[in-house]
Amino acid sequence: MDILLLSNFLKWCCILNVSILFISTLALSLMSDFIYRVHGQIFQLSRQAFNTQIYQFLALYKLLVLVFNLTPYMALWLIQG
């Protein structure tokens, strides 16, 4: 596998994952009450616990995207010159 193929792969992974993160954040901002009603009934969560879990999910997802997609892509981009 050459560097160009790997950097293109990581670029598209980055684009897709950042899009998923953006859509998730937007959906949770706009439809928070609906999402809480659905998941609160299934998992018996309080509103505060739900908000904490959602915040932790978004923070972890963002961190994973940065570490496993964006950082390797930027390193390969710098190597290519």
Secondary structure in CASP SS format (residue, H / E / C, confidence):
PFRMAT SS
TARGET T0000
AUTHOR 0000-0000-0000
METHOD secondary structure of the structure
MODEL  1
M C 1.00
D C 1.00
I H 1.00
L H 1.00
L H 1.00
L H 1.00
S H 1.00
N H 1.00
F H 1.00
L H 1.00
K H 1.00
W H 1.00
C H 1.00
C H 1.00
I H 1.00
L H 1.00
N H 1.00
V H 1.00
S H 1.00
I H 1.00
L H 1.00
F H 1.00
I H 1.00
S H 1.00
T H 1.00
L H 1.00
A H 1.00
L H 1.00
S H 1.00
L H 1.00
M C 1.00
S H 1.00
D H 1.00
F H 1.00
I H 1.00
Y H 1.00
R H 1.00
V H 1.00
H H 1.00
G H 1.00
Q H 1.00
I H 1.00
F H 1.00
Q C 1.00
L C 1.00
S C 1.00
R H 1.00
Q H 1.00
A H 1.00
F H 1.00
N H 1.00
T H 1.00
Q H 1.00
I H 1.00
Y H 1.00
Q H 1.00
F H 1.00
L H 1.00
A H 1.00
L H 1.00
Y H 1.00
K H 1.00
L H 1.00
L H 1.00
V H 1.00
L H 1.00
V H 1.00
F H 1.00
N H 1.00
L H 1.00
T H 1.00
P H 1.00
Y H 1.00
M H 1.00
A H 1.00
L H 1.00
W H 1.00
L H 1.00
I H 1.00
Q H 1.00
G C 1.00
END
